[in-house]
Amino acid sequence: MHQTNRVLFVTPAFSVAQRRAAFDADEPLDPAGAARARAAAGALPADARVARSPSARCAETAVALGLTEATTSADLAGVDSGTWRGRTLDEVGAADPEALGRWLTEPEVAAPGGESVAQVCARVGRWLDGVEPGAGRLVAVVEPDVVRAATVHATGAPPAAFWRFDVLPLTVTEFTGRLGRWNVGLGRPLTAG
């Protein structure tokens, strides 16, 4: 008998970088985001195993949600934006519009010193397929990029579809699967009670 895997991807609350429309430089949650995460504590299954992206905002969100025993996984990191880290989208677009345009439209193109969307989709797909069968529910507090990459993988969409998935803060996207096939329950708001 094959057991179904359940992976609940939870996106972090708003961070300082998101409010500035900047490439994340491992900045903390903003005060409003932290308050929203605390308000959602208790909304997730208490018996689930917990993993998270290595970023500060995922760590802070996990703690605010009461998920203090989360295992950090480098495979769940968001896209490495290389030398663009900490800069706003407008700054990068003004300095090198061609590079930014290619990065946003060509999945094989990486930010200078970073990684490509195709690389992230492959990395997250390997992680998702490596979830141990029958191990119960797994909650993973992850960057929106990870949810996009997992959705690309689960649906068999091309990596070019990555930017077509809007992933909001503090939402849950559920992946259920068995025998190498995944179904996707698209993002629902994370609220307690």
C-alpha positions as CSV (number, residue, x, y, z in Angstrom):
1,M,0.0,0.0,0.0
2,H,1.3,3.4,-0.9
3,Q,0.8,6.2,1.6
4,T,0.1,9.8,0.6
5,N,2.7,12.5,1.4
6,R,1.4,15.8,2.6
7,V,3.6,18.9,2.5
8,L,2.2,22.2,3.6
9,F,4.3,25.1,2.3
10,V,3.8,28.2,4.4
11,T,5.1,31.5,3.1
12,P,6.6,34.0,5.5
13,A,5.1,37.3,6.6
14,F,6.2,40.5,4.9
15,S,9.8,41.5,5.4
16,V,11.5,44.9,5.3
17,A,12.9,43.9,1.8
18,Q,9.5,43.1,0.4
19,R,8.1,46.4,1.5
20,R,10.9,48.1,-0.4
21,A,10.5,45.8,-3.5
22,A,14.1,44.8,-3.0
23,F,16.1,41.6,-3.5
24,D,16.2,40.0,-0.1
25,A,19.4,40.5,1.9
26,D,18.3,38.3,4.7
27,E,16.3,41.1,6.3
28,P,13.9,40.6,9.2
29,L,10.1,40.7,9.2
30,D,8.6,44.2,9.3
31,P,6.6,44.9,12.5
32,A,3.2,44.5,10.8
33,G,4.3,41.2,9.2
34,A,5.5,39.9,12.6
35,A,2.2,40.8,14.2
36,R,0.2,39.0,11.5
37,A,2.4,35.9,11.9
38,R,1.8,35.9,15.7
39,A,-1.9,36.2,15.1
40,A,-1.9,33.1,13.0
41,A,-0.2,30.9,15.6
42,G,-2.0,27.6,16.1
43,A,-3.3,27.5,12.5
44,L,-1.1,24.6,11.5
45,P,-1.2,20.9,12.5
46,A,0.5,20.4,15.9
47,D,1.7,16.9,15.0
48,A,3.6,17.8,11.8
49,R,7.3,17.7,11.2
50,V,8.6,21.1,10.4
51,A,11.3,22.4,8.0
52,R,12.1,25.9,6.8
53,S,14.1,28.0,4.4
54,P,17.4,29.3,5.9
55,S,16.3,33.0,5.7
56,A,15.8,35.3,8.7
57,R,12.2,36.0,7.7
58,C,11.3,32.3,7.5
59,A,13.0,31.7,10.8
60,E,11.1,34.6,12.4
61,T,7.8,33.5,10.9
62,A,8.3,29.9,12.1
63,V,8.9,31.1,15.6
64,A,5.9,33.5,15.5
65,L,3.7,30.6,14.4
66,G,4.9,28.4,17.3
67,L,7.0,26.1,15.0
68,T,10.1,26.3,17.1
69,E,11.5,22.8,16.2
70,A,12.0,23.6,12.5
71,T,14.8,21.9,10.7
72,T,16.7,24.3,8.3
73,S,17.3,23.1,4.8
74,A,19.5,24.8,2.2
75,D,17.5,23.0,-0.5
76,L,14.5,25.2,0.6
77,A,16.3,28.5,0.0
78,G,14.8,31.1,-2.3
79,V,16.5,32.2,-5.5
80,D,20.1,33.4,-4.8
81,S,20.0,36.9,-6.4
82,G,23.8,37.3,-6.3
83,T,25.1,40.8,-6.6
84,W,21.6,42.2,-6.7
85,R,21.0,41.2,-3.1
86,G,19.8,44.2,-1.0
87,R,19.1,46.4,-4.1
88,T,15.6,47.4,-5.2
89,L,14.1,46.1,-8.4
90,D,14.1,49.7,-9.7
91,E,17.8,50.1,-8.9
92,V,18.8,46.9,-10.7
93,G,16.5,47.8,-13.7
94,A,18.1,51.2,-14.0
95,A,21.6,49.9,-13.8
96,D,21.3,46.9,-16.0
97,P,17.8,46.6,-17.6
98,E,18.9,43.9,-20.1
99,A,20.3,41.6,-17.4
100,L,17.2,42.0,-15.3
101,G,14.9,41.5,-18.3
102,R,16.7,38.3,-19.3
103,W,16.6,37.0,-15.7
104,L,12.9,37.5,-15.5
105,T,12.1,35.9,-18.9
106,E,14.8,33.3,-19.5
107,P,14.8,30.5,-16.8
108,E,18.4,29.5,-17.6
109,V,19.8,33.0,-16.9
110,A,21.2,33.7,-13.4
111,A,21.6,37.0,-11.7
112,P,25.3,37.9,-11.6
113,G,26.9,35.7,-9.0
114,G,23.5,34.0,-8.3
115,E,21.4,31.1,-9.6
116,S,18.8,30.7,-12.3
117,V,15.1,29.9,-11.9
118,A,15.8,26.6,-13.7
119,Q,18.3,25.7,-11.0
120,V,15.9,26.6,-8.2
121,C,13.1,24.5,-9.9
122,A,15.4,21.5,-10.1
123,R,16.7,21.8,-6.5
124,V,13.2,22.2,-5.0
125,G,11.8,19.4,-7.2
126,R,14.5,17.0,-5.9
127,W,13.7,18.0,-2.3
128,L,9.9,17.5,-2.9
129,D,10.5,14.1,-4.5
130,G,12.8,13.1,-1.7
131,V,10.2,13.6,1.1
132,E,10.0,10.2,2.9
133,P,6.8,8.3,2.0
134,G,4.4,7.8,4.9
135,A,6.2,10.1,7.3
136,G,3.1,12.1,8.1
137,R,2.5,15.7,7.5
138,L,5.4,18.1,6.9
139,V,5.0,21.8,7.3
140,A,7.7,23.9,5.6
141,V,8.0,27.6,6.1
142,V,9.5,28.7,2.8
143,E,10.3,31.6,0.5
144,P,7.6,32.3,-2.2
145,D,10.3,31.2,-4.7
146,V,10.2,27.7,-3.3
147,V,6.4,27.5,-3.6
148,R,6.7,28.7,-7.3
149,A,9.4,26.1,-8.0
150,A,7.5,23.3,-6.3
151,T,4.4,24.2,-8.3
152,V,6.4,24.2,-11.5
153,H,7.7,20.7,-10.6
154,A,4.4,19.2,-9.4
155,T,2.4,20.4,-12.4
156,G,5.1,19.6,-15.0
157,A,5.0,23.2,-16.2
158,P,8.1,24.6,-17.9
159,P,10.5,26.7,-15.7
160,A,9.3,29.7,-17.7
161,A,6.0,29.5,-15.8
162,F,7.8,30.3,-12.5
163,W,7.0,34.0,-12.5
164,R,3.4,33.4,-13.4
165,F,2.5,32.1,-10.0
166,D,1.6,34.8,-7.5
167,V,2.4,33.6,-3.9
168,L,1.2,35.9,-1.1
169,P,2.6,36.2,2.4
170,L,1.3,34.0,5.1
171,T,-0.5,31.5,2.8
172,V,-0.5,27.7,2.8
173,T,-0.1,25.7,-0.4
174,E,-0.6,22.0,0.1
175,F,1.2,19.3,-2.0
176,T,-0.2,15.8,-1.7
177,G,1.3,12.9,-3.6
178,R,2.2,9.3,-4.0
179,L,4.1,7.3,-6.5
180,G,5.9,10.4,-7.8
181,R,2.8,12.3,-8.7
182,W,1.8,15.5,-6.9
183,N,-1.4,17.5,-6.6
184,V,-1.4,21.1,-5.6
185,G,-3.9,22.9,-3.3
186,L,-3.2,26.5,-4.1
187,G,-2.5,29.1,-1.5
188,R,-5.1,29.7,1.2
189,P,-4.7,32.4,3.9
190,L,-3.1,31.3,7.1
191,T,-5.4,32.2,10.0
192,A,-5.8,30.8,13.5
193,G,-9.1,29.2,14.4
